[in-house]
Amino acid sequence: MPKNSFIRLDEARREEISNNAMHLFVDHLYEDITMKMVLDSLSMHPGTFYRYFEDKDDLYCLLVRNVTQKRAAYFNNSNEDSLYRFFLTGLFGNVNGTVTEPLNELEIKLTETFLYIPENVLLKVYLNVLKGESFPLIKDILRRMRVDGYLRPDLDDDLISFMFESMQFNLVMFYREFNIKDSTLQNKISKYFTDFMSHGLLEDHKYAEIVSDLKKAKE
């Protein structure tokens, strides 16, 4: 993740660096991006770059964290139904950008790069960003859902939080392993998986209630 020297920059400069970097990662394959391309895109001297970041992977992880935090904050500040939908769809929603309420077009395209970045970088994103960002958030959502009577009483919050925080990572790995690039098929697989998981977590009457409410919202 970025060094303190980057965090101490004013917000406008940090946003400028992030936006320029997003364009670079969206417009080019990850493995084709050289450090020269990074430096040119950011209009930055090598010494300055390494004062802010460890390497190209570190910069990419920053962008992913920004997107995940933005989406999490949106749902956390929304109504209860939106919060539960966040829980059922994961931190990123569908990887192809179907669930993207707070994200702009560039940020949506960044999430789509998860399907194509090298596996070692995807693992870094999961270990360095997703685990730290999502685990406490999901545990808090579970707590609120339990208070509202949505969850079955015999669930272990730590186990369920761990399963859900790794869900999107595993789905992306599945798409890559079987070369599933069609967005419609990805949607169907993601929906099947989340429906299967959520049906096992929620009280039957609450599951039926959520499904009914979501159907009405789409009409």
Sine and cosine of phi, psi and omega as CSV:
sin_phi,cos_phi,sin_psi,cos_psi,sin_omega,cos_omega
0.00,0.00,0.29,-0.96,-0.10,-0.99
-0.88,0.48,0.44,-0.90,0.00,-1.00
-0.99,0.15,0.21,-0.98,-0.04,-1.00
-0.87,0.50,-0.51,0.86,-0.01,-1.00
-0.89,0.46,-0.54,0.84,0.07,-1.00
-0.96,0.28,-0.67,0.74,-0.02,-1.00
-0.89,0.46,-0.50,0.86,-0.02,-1.00
-0.98,0.20,-0.17,0.98,0.05,-1.00
-0.90,0.43,0.42,-0.91,0.05,-1.00
-0.93,0.36,0.39,-0.92,-0.13,-0.99
-0.85,0.52,-0.64,0.76,-0.03,-1.00
-0.88,0.47,-0.67,0.74,0.00,-1.00
-0.93,0.37,-0.64,0.76,0.04,-1.00
-0.89,0.46,-0.66,0.75,0.02,-1.00
-0.91,0.41,-0.62,0.78,0.03,-1.00
-0.89,0.47,-0.71,0.70,0.03,-1.00
-0.89,0.46,-0.71,0.70,-0.03,-1.00
-0.90,0.44,-0.70,0.71,-0.01,-1.00
-0.90,0.43,-0.68,0.73,0.04,-1.00
-0.89,0.45,-0.65,0.76,0.00,-1.00
-0.92,0.39,-0.64,0.77,0.02,-1.00
-0.87,0.49,-0.69,0.72,0.04,-1.00
-0.85,0.53,-0.66,0.75,-0.01,-1.00
-0.89,0.45,-0.74,0.67,-0.06,-1.00
-0.95,0.31,-0.46,0.89,0.03,-1.00
-0.98,0.22,-0.59,0.81,-0.11,-0.99
-1.00,0.08,-0.24,0.97,-0.07,-1.00
-0.69,-0.72,0.49,-0.87,0.14,-0.99
-0.90,0.44,0.61,-0.79,-0.10,-1.00
-0.82,0.57,-0.73,0.68,-0.07,-1.00
-0.94,0.34,-0.27,0.96,0.02,-1.00
-1.00,0.05,-0.19,0.98,-0.06,-1.00
-0.99,0.14,0.89,-0.45,0.02,-1.00
-1.00,-0.04,0.26,-0.97,0.05,-1.00
-0.90,0.44,-0.53,0.85,0.06,-1.00
-0.88,0.47,-0.66,0.75,0.04,-1.00
-0.90,0.44,-0.65,0.76,0.02,-1.00
-0.88,0.47,-0.76,0.65,-0.05,-1.00
-0.90,0.44,-0.66,0.75,0.03,-1.00
-0.90,0.43,-0.67,0.74,-0.02,-1.00
-0.89,0.45,-0.61,0.79,-0.05,-1.00
-1.00,-0.03,-0.06,1.00,-0.08,-1.00
0.78,0.63,0.81,0.58,-0.18,-0.98
-0.73,-0.68,0.63,-0.77,0.09,-1.00
-0.97,0.26,0.55,-0.83,0.00,-1.00
-0.80,0.60,-0.67,0.74,0.00,-1.00
-0.88,0.48,-0.60,0.80,0.03,-1.00
-0.93,0.36,-0.69,0.72,0.00,-1.00
-0.85,0.53,-0.75,0.66,-0.07,-1.00
-0.97,0.26,-0.18,0.98,0.17,-0.99
-0.98,0.21,-0.40,0.92,-0.01,-1.00
-0.99,-0.16,-0.60,0.80,-0.13,-0.99
-0.72,-0.70,0.41,-0.91,0.07,-1.00
-0.96,0.26,-0.67,0.74,-0.06,-1.00
-0.19,-0.98,-0.15,-0.99,-0.01,-1.00
-0.89,0.46,-0.65,0.76,0.02,-1.00
-0.86,0.50,-0.65,0.76,-0.01,-1.00
-0.88,0.47,-0.66,0.75,0.04,-1.00
-0.90,0.44,-0.70,0.72,0.00,-1.00
-0.89,0.45,-0.67,0.74,0.01,-1.00
-0.87,0.49,-0.59,0.81,0.06,-1.00
-0.87,0.49,-0.70,0.71,-0.03,-1.00
-0.90,0.45,-0.66,0.75,0.02,-1.00
-0.90,0.44,-0.68,0.73,0.01,-1.00
-0.88,0.47,-0.66,0.75,0.02,-1.00
-0.86,0.51,-0.69,0.72,-0.03,-1.00
-0.92,0.38,-0.71,0.71,-0.03,-1.00
-0.91,0.41,-0.63,0.78,0.02,-1.00
-0.92,0.39,-0.61,0.80,0.01,-1.00
-0.90,0.43,-0.70,0.72,-0.01,-1.00
-0.94,0.35,-0.66,0.75,0.01,-1.00
-0.89,0.45,-0.67,0.74,0.00,-1.00
-0.90,0.44,-0.62,0.79,0.00,-1.00
-0.87,0.49,-0.76,0.65,-0.04,-1.00
-0.95,0.32,-0.57,0.82,-0.01,-1.00
-0.92,0.40,-0.46,0.89,0.01,-1.00
-0.99,-0.10,0.02,1.00,-0.01,-1.00
-1.00,-0.03,-0.06,-1.00,0.00,-1.00
-0.96,0.29,0.13,-0.99,-0.10,-1.00
-0.87,0.49,-0.61,0.79,-0.01,-1.00
-0.89,0.45,-0.65,0.76,0.03,-1.00
-0.91,0.41,-0.62,0.79,0.01,-1.00
-0.89,0.45,-0.67,0.74,0.01,-1.00
-0.93,0.37,-0.59,0.81,0.05,-1.00
-0.91,0.41,-0.57,0.82,0.08,-1.00
-0.87,0.49,-0.70,0.71,0.01,-1.00
-0.88,0.48,-0.66,0.75,-0.07,-1.00
-0.97,0.23,-0.36,0.93,-0.03,-1.00
-0.97,-0.25,-0.16,0.99,0.03,-1.00
1.00,-0.02,0.14,-0.99,-0.10,-0.99
-0.91,0.42,-0.51,0.86,-0.02,-1.00
-0.98,-0.18,-0.12,0.99,-0.21,-0.98
0.93,0.36,-0.41,-0.91,0.09,-1.00
-0.95,0.32,0.66,-0.75,-0.11,-0.99
-0.88,0.48,-0.48,0.88,-0.04,-1.00
-0.99,0.12,0.13,0.99,0.15,-0.99
1.00,-0.07,0.25,0.97,-0.03,-1.00
-0.93,0.37,-0.65,0.76,0.02,-1.00
-0.97,-0.25,0.99,-0.13,-0.18,-0.98
-0.61,-0.79,0.59,0.81,-0.15,-0.99
-0.73,0.68,-0.74,0.67,-0.10,-1.00
-1.00,-0.05,-0.08,1.00,-0.14,-0.99
-1.00,-0.03,0.60,-0.80,0.09,-1.00
-1.00,0.10,0.05,-1.00,-0.11,-0.99
-0.87,0.49,-0.65,0.76,-0.02,-1.00
-0.92,0.40,-0.65,0.76,0.01,-1.00
-0.93,0.38,-0.59,0.81,0.08,-1.00
-0.88,0.48,-0.71,0.70,0.00,-1.00
-0.89,0.45,-0.55,0.83,0.05,-1.00
-0.89,0.45,-0.67,0.74,0.01,-1.00
-0.89,0.46,-0.49,0.87,0.01,-1.00
-0.94,0.35,-0.35,0.94,0.01,-1.00
-0.94,0.33,-0.23,0.97,0.01,-1.00
-0.85,0.52,-0.47,0.88,-0.04,-1.00
-0.96,0.27,-0.22,0.97,-0.16,-0.99
-0.82,-0.58,-0.22,0.98,0.00,-1.00
-0.93,0.36,0.43,-0.91,0.02,-1.00
-0.83,0.55,0.51,-0.86,-0.08,-1.00
-0.88,0.47,-0.58,0.81,0.00,-1.00
-0.91,0.41,-0.53,0.85,0.04,-1.00
-0.96,0.27,-0.64,0.76,0.05,-1.00
-0.87,0.50,-0.64,0.77,0.03,-1.00
-0.91,0.41,-0.63,0.78,0.06,-1.00
-0.88,0.48,-0.66,0.75,0.02,-1.00
-0.87,0.50,-0.70,0.71,-0.02,-1.00
-0.90,0.43,-0.75,0.66,-0.09,-1.00
-0.95,0.31,-0.61,0.80,-0.13,-0.99
-1.00,-0.08,-0.30,0.96,-0.06,-1.00
-0.84,-0.54,-0.88,0.48,-0.17,-0.99
-0.89,0.45,-0.67,0.74,-0.05,-1.00
-0.89,0.45,-0.70,0.71,-0.03,-1.00
-0.95,0.32,-0.53,0.85,-0.07,-1.00
-0.99,0.15,-0.64,0.77,-0.24,-0.97
-1.00,-0.06,-0.53,0.85,-0.12,-0.99
-0.85,0.53,-0.81,0.59,0.01,-1.00
-0.91,0.41,-0.54,0.84,0.02,-1.00
-0.90,0.43,-0.72,0.69,-0.02,-1.00
-0.91,0.42,-0.63,0.77,0.03,-1.00
-0.88,0.48,-0.63,0.78,0.01,-1.00
-0.92,0.38,-0.63,0.78,0.04,-1.00
-0.89,0.45,-0.68,0.74,0.03,-1.00
-0.87,0.50,-0.67,0.74,0.01,-1.00
-0.87,0.49,-0.70,0.71,-0.02,-1.00
-0.93,0.37,-0.59,0.81,0.04,-1.00
-0.93,0.37,-0.57,0.82,0.02,-1.00
-0.93,0.38,-0.69,0.73,0.02,-1.00
-0.87,0.50,-0.59,0.81,-0.02,-1.00
-1.00,0.09,0.03,1.00,0.08,-1.00
0.99,0.15,0.38,0.92,-0.02,-1.00
-1.00,0.05,-0.55,0.84,-0.17,-0.99
-1.00,-0.02,0.50,-0.87,0.18,-0.98
-0.90,0.43,0.52,-0.86,-0.16,-0.99
-0.97,0.24,-0.28,0.96,-0.16,-0.99
-0.98,-0.20,0.39,0.92,-0.07,-1.00
-1.00,-0.01,0.57,-0.82,0.09,-1.00
-0.99,-0.12,0.89,-0.45,-0.10,-0.99
-0.89,0.46,-0.62,0.78,-0.01,-1.00
-0.90,0.43,-0.69,0.72,-0.01,-1.00
-0.90,0.43,-0.74,0.67,-0.03,-1.00
-0.91,0.42,-0.64,0.77,0.02,-1.00
-0.89,0.46,-0.67,0.74,0.02,-1.00
-0.89,0.45,-0.67,0.74,-0.01,-1.00
-0.89,0.45,-0.68,0.73,-0.05,-1.00
-0.97,0.25,-0.52,0.85,0.00,-1.00
-0.94,0.34,-0.42,0.91,0.01,-1.00
-1.00,-0.10,-0.05,1.00,-0.11,-0.99
-0.87,0.49,-0.77,0.63,-0.06,-1.00
-0.92,0.39,-0.60,0.80,0.07,-1.00
-0.86,0.51,-0.72,0.70,-0.03,-1.00
-0.93,0.37,-0.59,0.81,0.06,-1.00
-0.90,0.44,-0.69,0.72,0.03,-1.00
-0.88,0.47,-0.67,0.74,0.02,-1.00
-0.90,0.44,-0.58,0.81,0.04,-1.00
-0.91,0.41,-0.72,0.69,0.02,-1.00
-0.86,0.52,-0.65,0.76,-0.03,-1.00
-0.94,0.34,-0.68,0.74,-0.05,-1.00
-0.88,0.48,-0.62,0.78,-0.06,-1.00
-0.95,-0.30,0.26,0.97,0.11,-0.99
0.81,0.58,0.71,0.70,0.00,-1.00
-1.00,-0.04,0.97,-0.23,-0.06,-1.00
-0.94,-0.34,-0.23,0.97,-0.02,-1.00
-0.95,0.31,0.84,-0.55,-0.09,-1.00
-0.91,0.42,-0.56,0.83,0.01,-1.00
-0.90,0.43,-0.68,0.73,0.03,-1.00
-0.93,0.38,-0.62,0.78,0.06,-1.00
-0.86,0.50,-0.67,0.74,0.04,-1.00
-0.86,0.51,-0.70,0.71,-0.03,-1.00
-0.90,0.44,-0.66,0.75,0.00,-1.00
-0.92,0.40,-0.71,0.70,0.01,-1.00
-0.88,0.47,-0.68,0.73,0.00,-1.00
-0.91,0.42,-0.67,0.75,0.03,-1.00
-0.87,0.50,-0.71,0.70,-0.06,-1.00
-0.91,0.41,-0.74,0.68,-0.03,-1.00
-0.93,0.37,-0.60,0.80,0.07,-1.00
-0.89,0.45,-0.69,0.73,0.00,-1.00
-0.88,0.48,-0.73,0.68,-0.03,-1.00
-0.92,0.39,-0.73,0.68,-0.10,-1.00
-0.93,0.38,-0.55,0.83,0.02,-1.00
-0.89,0.45,-0.52,0.86,0.03,-1.00
-0.98,0.19,-0.29,0.96,-0.05,-1.00
-0.99,-0.11,-0.59,0.81,-0.16,-0.99
-1.00,-0.02,0.50,-0.87,0.18,-0.98
-0.86,0.51,0.61,-0.79,-0.12,-0.99
-0.82,0.58,-0.69,0.72,-0.07,-1.00
-0.94,0.33,-0.52,0.86,0.03,-1.00
-0.96,0.26,-0.60,0.80,0.06,-1.00
-0.88,0.48,-0.72,0.69,0.02,-1.00
-0.89,0.46,-0.59,0.81,-0.01,-1.00
-0.92,0.39,-0.69,0.73,0.00,-1.00
-0.91,0.42,-0.71,0.70,0.01,-1.00
-0.86,0.52,-0.68,0.73,0.02,-1.00
-0.89,0.45,-0.71,0.71,-0.03,-1.00
-0.89,0.45,-0.66,0.75,-0.02,-1.00
-0.92,0.39,-0.60,0.80,0.04,-1.00
-0.89,0.45,-0.67,0.74,0.01,-1.00
-0.91,0.42,-0.61,0.80,-0.02,-1.00
-0.90,0.43,-0.48,0.88,-0.03,-1.00
-0.99,0.11,-0.27,0.96,-0.06,-1.00
-0.97,0.23,0.00,0.00,0.00,0.00
